[in-house]
Amino acid sequence: MSRSLNKGPYVDENLLKKIAGKKPSETGTIKTWSRRSQIAPEMVGFTFGVYNGRVHIDVLATEDMVGHRLGEFSPTRKFVRHGGKMQKDIELKAKEAEVAAAKSAKEAATSAAKK
């Protein structure tokens, strides 16, 4: 459920204190654990290290991000892939075919250059 419009956007006060009176170019990464804070127009240009439960992920705030939450740009789950053993075999065969095609193309180019 979204926040009521008459309350305004939620931005953590500590986060605003960290950027108050500073320029984006002179500050490094600002570490924060406040994933729920919305990106305000004052934050544009700053780099935030948003904690995802394991590490801080650098997020550069741009104009397009204003109104979104910091946590949206720092995923908490890592997608490995679907498939398992069958998928690995298919990918391995595709890679071998690609290498073989590259070798044959290279040989054709060198034989054409010799003629």
Summary of the structure (lengths in Angstrom):
residues: 115
radius of gyration: 24.2
end to end distance: 71.8
largest distance: 78.8
contacts: 245
relative contact order: 0.11
helix: 41%
strand: 14%
